[in-house]
Amino acid sequence: GFILEDQNLPFMVSLTIMLMIAGLEGVTTILGMGLSNLIEALIPDFDLDVDMDADLDNPDITSHGLLSKTFGWFRMGQVPFLIILIAFLTIFGLFGLILQSILLKISGYMFPALIASGIALALTLPVLRVSTGIIARVMPKDETEAVSEKNFIGRVAVITLGRAEKNKPAQAKLKDKYGTTHY
C-alpha cells in the first residue's frame, strides 16, 4: 500500500520509467539496434552560451553558458546520456521512497508529493554527480592505435623506393609497436 500512495507517485513514475528504459535497451540490444546508440545520435554536440549578462560589445569567447556548465557538471560526454538518465531516475525514485518511508515511520505522515520531490531532487543531484564520476572511471574508453610520427624517430626503416641521400627523399617502410606498416 505504501508504494501506491499518492505522495509517492513521482517516485514510482521515475522508477517505472527507469525500468521501461532498461527493458527497451535490453530488447533493442538483442535486436542489434541499441536504444542508447539511437539516443546518443539524437543528442547534438553543442556548447551553448546562455550568459544573460553578456557584453555584446566585448564578448567573452571562452566563457561557457549555464547549460554547458550543468551538463559538464553531470559529466555529459564522459558518460552516455542514457546512463545518466537511468542513474538520475533510480536515485531520485529511491531517495523519494526512502524519505517518505522514514517520515511515515517517525511521524505517521508523509510529505505531499511536490515537497517530497523537491527534497529528493536536492538530495539526488550531488549523489548523481558522484555516481557519474564513478561510472566515468569504470566506463571503457575509446582506444586507438594511432601513433605520432615522433614515435618513428630512432626506428629502423627499410628503403622501398629511391635512394636516401641528403636533399633526395626516398620512401621507407617501418612497422610500429602495434605491427602497423607505415611508409
N, C-alpha and C positions, 0 to 999 in steps of 0.2 A: 503494500500500500504506500509506503514511504516514497518509492521511486515514481509513482504515478500522481503524486500530489501536484497541484497547480504551481506551487512555489518552485518545484524542481523542473518545470517544463523546459527552460532554456538549456539546462544541463543535459537533460535526456535527449533533446533535439541535437545538441552538439555531439554527444556520444553516438547517436544513431547515424548522423551524417558521416562521422568518422568511420563507423563500421561499414556503411554503404560504399564509401570511397575505397576502403581496404578491400572489400569484396569485389568491386568493379575493377580495381587494379589487378587483383588475382585472376579474374576471368579474362581481362584483356591481355594480360601477360601470357596466359596459357594459349590464347588465340594468336599470339605473336604481334600484337599491336602495342600494348603498353600505354595505359592511361597517362602515366607520368610523362612519357615522351610527348604525347599529344598536348598536354597542358604546358610543358616547357616550351614547345614550339609556338604556342599561342601567346606566351608572355614575351613582350618585346624587351630587348636590351636597351635600357634608356638611362639617362642621367638627367633627371628633371631638376630645374632650379625654380623652386616655388618661394623665393625670397620676396615677401610682400614689401619690404623696405628697400628694395633695390634702387641703387643710384643709377638712373638711366644715362646720365652724362659720363660717369666713370664706372662702368660695370666691372664687377669682380669676377673674372672668368673662372677663377679657381674655386670659387665657393660652390658648395653643394646645397641643394634645396632640402627642405624638411622631409619630403617623401623619400629622397635618396638616402638621407641620413637614417631614417627609420628603417628602410629596407636593409641598409648596411648593418644596422644595429642587430637585426634579426638574422644576419649572415646570409641574406638573399644573394645568390650567386655562388656561395661556398656550399650551400646545402640546397638541394632541389626544392622548389616551391611546394610540391605536393607533400613532402616530408614535413616541412614547416607547418603547413596547414593541418596535417594529421596530428602533429605534436600539439599545436595550439588547441584543436578541438578536444583532444584527450585530456590535456592538463586542465583546461577550463571546465570541462564536464566533471572531472573527478574532484577538483577543488570545490566546485559548487556543491556537489553532493556531500562531500566531507564537511564543509562549512555548515550546511543545513542540518546534517546529522548531529554534529556536535551541539549546535544551538538547540535542537529539539531535545536532546538528552539533558542539557543543562537547564533550560527554561520551560520546556514543554511547547514551545512555539518555534516557528521558522520565520526567517525574513521573507518579505514579499519578493517575488521573482526579480524585479528591477533592482532592488537594493542588493540582493544576493549576487546578481550578475555583475554589478559594479565592483563589489568586493572581490569576487572570484577573478574578474578581469585584472584588477590591480595586483592580485597575487600571481596570476598566470604570466604576465609579461616578463618579469625578471627571471622566473623559472624557465620560460621559453628561451630566453637569451642564453642562459647557462646550458640548457639542453641542446640547442643548436650548436653551441661551441663544442660540446662533447661529440655530437653527431658529425660535425665538420672534421674533427680529428680522426674519427674512425672510418669516414667515407673513403672509398677508393678514389684516388686522384687520377686524372688523365696523365698517362705516362707516354713519353716519347723517346725514341731512339735517335732523335736528331742530334747531330754533333756540330760543334762550331769548327770553322776552318782552322782556328787556333790549335785545335787538337791534332792537326796534321803536322805541325812543326816538330821536327826531330824524328818523324817516322820514315821508314824506308819505302820508297815507291819504285815501281818498275816502269821505265820509259816505254811507251807503246807507239808513239808517233813522233818523228823528228829526232833532233839531237839537242840535248840540254847544254847550252853554252850561254855565256854572258850575252845579253841582248838578243837571244834567239830562243823564244819559248818553245817548249815541247809538251806533248801530252804524256801524262804519267798516270798510273793506276795504283791505288793502295786500298787496303781493307782497314776499316775502323775496328774498334774493340767489339762491335756488335756483329762483325762479319759482313757489313755492307760495303760494296765496292764503290769507290769514288774515283772520278777522272779529273 
